[in-house]
Amino acid sequence: MRDKYGVAEDKYCYPGTDILINLLDIKDADLLAEAEVAFTAERYKTY
C-alpha cells in the first residue's frame, strides 16, 4: 500500500488503507475517485 498522506496509520483513514473516511463509506480508491468526479460534475452544473 502506498502512503498517500505521509503517515503509516492516519486516524482519518480507514484502517489499513490510505482512503479517507467518507460519508459514502467507499473503501476502494478507484470507486471513490469516480464518485468524487460525479459529485463534482453535478455540482458544477448547478452554477
N, C-alpha and C positions, 0 to 999 in steps of 0.2 A: 504494500500500500504506500502510495506516495504521501508526503506530508504537506498538504496544500497550505496550511496556515502556520507552519514552522514550529509546531509543538507535537509531541508524541500523542498525548491524550488531551483533548480540549473539552471542557465541560459543556460547551455549546454545540458539540458534535455528537452524533450517535456513537455509542461505544464501539471501538474497533474500526471506525471509519473516519474519513475527513469530510463527511456530509453534515452540513449544519442542520440542527434540529429545525423542522419546518412544520407549518400548520397542516400541510397535506400528508404528513408522515411518510414522505417519499425517502427511501434509503438508497436508491440507485442513482448514481451521479448523472447518467445519461438521461434517465426519465425526468429527473429534477430539472435538468437544463432545458429539456423540451417544454416542461410545464412553465418554467420561467419565461421562455420565449413567447409562449402562447398568451400568458397573462400580460406581458409587456406589450405585445401587439394589440391585444384587446384594449388595453388602457390607452395606447397611443391613438386608437380610432375614436376615442371619446372626446378628444380635444379638437 
